[in-house]
Amino acid sequence: MLLDRKYHIPDKFIWIISGVCLTPLLLNIFGIDFGFIQGTIDPYLATEFTQVEKSKGIREILNGRYVHLIFVSVSIVIAFLTALLALVDYKINKEISTPIVGTALLCSGLFETFHLLVSTNLIRLEEQNYFFTSYTWFFSRVFHAGILILGSGLFLMINKSRHESVAKQYKRSIFSIALLFILITFCLIAFLIYKQQEAAFAYPFRNTAKSFDLLPLLMYIFLAAVMLPRFYSRYPSTFSKTLLLSTIPAIAGQLYMTFGSVELYDNSFNISHFMMAVAFFIPFTGLVLNYIETHKNEKNIITLLHQEFKERKEAENILSGVLTSSLSAILALEPVKNVSGNAEDFIIKISNPSTLRIFNLSSQELNNKFLFTEIPALKEENWKEHLIFVLNTGENKTLEYYSSNFKKWLYVIIVPLMNGLAVTISDISKRKNALQQLMNAEKIAVGGRIARMIAHEVRNPLTNINLSVDQIKSEYPKSPEELHQYLNIIERNSTRINQLISELLLSSKPSQLNFQKYVFNKIVAEAIDLSMDRAKLKNVQIEYFEDAPNQIILVDREKIKLAILNLLINAIEAVEVGKGKIIIKSILNTSELLLVIEDNGPGISEEVMEHLYEPFNTDKAKGVGLGLTAVQNTVTAHGGEIRVESSPGTGTRFYITLPIETRETNTTELD
């Protein structure tokens, strides 16, 4: 069907068309006749009327009336169309002056309609309509000029600076003002009908120009010279400019009437009506041009909006790509304030996938959720204070700290963003660990140089001492027992010093590793077995949880076993007798193995933590302080990492990470 095509016609419009088509039938039912002829005309009367119509004077009047009818009808139609288009223009541009002036032109069209009905005798009057036609034409011109003066003057009285606020108030009164104008129109028409006898005094017998015909001419001149130029200056538009231009044919028409017309329907009389039709047509053209211009502007705006949408979409895709591919967590936060205006929480407006990874969150949607509800650990780490500081001061803030909740070193940048905050969080654990390993390597290198120097300087005299002791023992085998006792003390301590020097040299140089493939958990089990004697002596419980029982790793078996054993012995010595508990976990990740050794001992103080891996750093009575240095040296030589978490009263956790990789060496897989 036609109405089912893609161009949709509103249902209201269809009902209006149907209603218009039914209106004549309904009016006929109620006795209104549009033909004014009852029955059949007498042929004699028709012939007689035709003969009269052919007479010269009557024929000229009728021809003039027909031309007059055409011009007035055109004026009426254009006036009504102008009013309709003014309403459409107001709906689009929201300019309050357009519908008011359009209503003024509509009222002029209504008065023109009254003038047409009088001239065609459709309105029957007691006086002669022939004279009343000139009379209504005079008032039609006066009314047209007067209603335009009233309509434009209404807006010239409004202060330009207050136009917008007044326009909003007048917006509710457009209908009232339109009704007022229409009421004035019908009141004037009723008054003229009531005072119809005045027409005979104004225009007795002929349409001869009178002095009062100058009144509409002067009114149009006032419109053209004073009112409409100011109106155009105040409310510039194509419509207001064409309204000003319409005064040109209006003035020309009045000149024809005032100084040229001598008879009803003569040349000047009809030219005056033609000029009035042109005067109506020009504002109508202005509204059409206004609509075309608005349509062009809308098309340009739509094109620009489409281009801007395209550019924003591209920027959004780029931003989305950056957010998705960024290794750093990126958050856009909006504060949630209480009644006092203080921020209580923050809504996550934007987040990227790295946020889930860095904060160890399961796969879920964070956007439009509360920050401290979804990640409560941040509140424990004083994020709220830092975020509020940036929000209140507008200053950027950077943080670098180790998060005990997420077991990571975090580097945080907080910057103000419009009414919220932008936050980037980077996991710098590897960088910090690499820096720590570099510092440790430098310390080991320095310690190695010192150790070699000490070994060289101490071992030579120490050798001489040992040789001297041996010489005394050999030369005086039967010396007093007390002498042998002192010699044994010297020999024993010399041996101890020599052993310390050997350990110092061993810990200060990189380990020479023999890489082979082994089942990692079996190495851990062997280290546990070696430590069980000490554990049983202190009644310490050791638990081992295996994540990948048969995972093979390329390591130096003895060195790794010794490193694990060192950590286990340290843990056994740290815990309390009978209450100690050590938990060991091996966890398989994508490309690495993580070994966690955790105890419930007293923990390590902050001062000791700062120098934990340094040689000779120990709090044990009989300790040397080289065990952890050797452990770190072994782990680093394997390409792994070691880190510790501890504080007084919370126990200690050591994390050893070893890479799972194939080295270019001839190795065999061993148990």
Sequence and secondary structure as in RCSB ss.txt:
>XXXX:A:sequence
MLLDRKYHIPDKFIWIISGVCLTPLLLNIFGIDFGFIQGTIDPYLATEFTQVEKSKGIREILNGRYVHLIFVSVS
IVIAFLTALLALVDYKINKEISTPIVGTALLCSGLFETFHLLVSTNLIRLEEQNYFFTSYTWFFSRVFHAGILIL
GSGLFLMINKSRHESVAKQYKRSIFSIALLFILITFCLIAFLIYKQQEAAFAYPFRNTAKSFDLLPLLMYIFLAA
VMLPRFYSRYPSTFSKTLLLSTIPAIAGQLYMTFGSVELYDNSFNISHFMMAVAFFIPFTGLVLNYIETHKNEKN
IITLLHQEFKERKEAENILSGVLTSSLSAILALEPVKNVSGNAEDFIIKISNPSTLRIFNLSSQELNNKFLFTEI
PALKEENWKEHLIFVLNTGENKTLEYYSSNFKKWLYVIIVPLMNGLAVTISDISKRKNALQQLMNAEKIAVGGRI
ARMIAHEVRNPLTNINLSVDQIKSEYPKSPEELHQYLNIIERNSTRINQLISELLLSSKPSQLNFQKYVFNKIVA
EAIDLSMDRAKLKNVQIEYFEDAPNQIILVDREKIKLAILNLLINAIEAVEVGKGKIIIKSILNTSELLLVIEDN
GPGISEEVMEHLYEPFNTDKAKGVGLGLTAVQNTVTAHGGEIRVESSPGTGTRFYITLPIETRETNTTELD
>XXXX:A:secstr
 GGGSSS   HHHHHHHHHHHHHHHHHHHTT  SS   S   HHHHHHHHHHHHSHHHHHHHHHHHHHHHHHHHH
HHHHHHHHHHHHHHHHHH  THHHHHHHHHHHHHHHHHHHHHHHTTSS  SS HHHHHHHHHHHHHHHHHHHHHH
HHHHHHTS GGGHHHHHHHHHTTHHHHHHHHHHHHHHHHHHHHHTTTHHHHHSSSS    GGGHHHHHHHHHIII
IIHHHHHHHS SHHHHHHHHTHHHHHHHHHHHHHT  STTSHHHHHHHHHHHHHHHHHHHHHHHHHHHHHHHHHH
HHHHHHHHHHHHHHHHHHHHHHHHH SSEEEEEEEEE TTS EEEEEEEEE HHHHHHTT  S   TTEEHHHH 
THHHHTTHHHHHHHHHHH   EEEEEEETTTTEEEEEEEEEETTEEEEEEEE HHHHHHHHHHHHHHHHHHHHHH
HHHHHHHHHHHHHHHHHHHHHHHHH TT  HHHHHHHHHHHHHHHHHHHHHHHHHHHTS      EEEEHHHHHH
HHHHHHHHHHHHTT EEEEEES TT EEEE HHHHHHHHHHHHHHHHHHS TTT EEEEEEEE SSEEEEEEEE 
S    HHHHHTTTSTT    SS  S HHHHHHHHHHHTT EEEEEE TTS EEEEEEEE    SS   EE 
